[in-house]
Amino acid sequence: MGFASLAKTEKGREVLIEQTRELIMCLEKELAGKDYFGGKTVGFLDFVAGSMIPFCLERAWEGMGVEMITEKKFPEYNKWVKKLKEVEIVVDCIPLREKHIEHMNNMAEKIRSA
């Protein structure tokens, strides 16, 4: 079943929320005790995952009114995101939060109305 069809219903959103949290928990376990996936040094996986998950996935959920990845539930993940924000090349690639959330809200509305 596709994201769009699941996201249209309350039950479908709950399924997607649970699946997303399970996936983030995998990242949480991999990041335990490390600054980055490779340890103390930022690497390719950090760039790839770090460009999609915190700044697209999270903002998409935020656009739908869901607080997905809380500091309390995912402390290692949130520590990793904070460390990523200290890396200049990552910061240069992050879209402005307000404009990005507006875009994600528009995308969520298109999904709901499709």
JOMOUR-V79183 format. One record per run of one state. SS is the DSSP state (h for helix, s for strand, l for the rest). FROM is the first residue (numbers start at 0). TO is the last residue. If there is no record, write none. Layout:
[[SS:FROM:TO] [SS:FROM:TO]]
//
This chain:
[[l:0:1] [h:2:6] [l:7:8] [h:9:30] [l:31:34] [s:35:35] [l:36:37] [s:38:38] [l:39:42] [h:43:62] [l:63:73] [h:74:83] [l:84:86] [h:87:92] [l:93:95] [h:96:112] [l:113:113]]
//
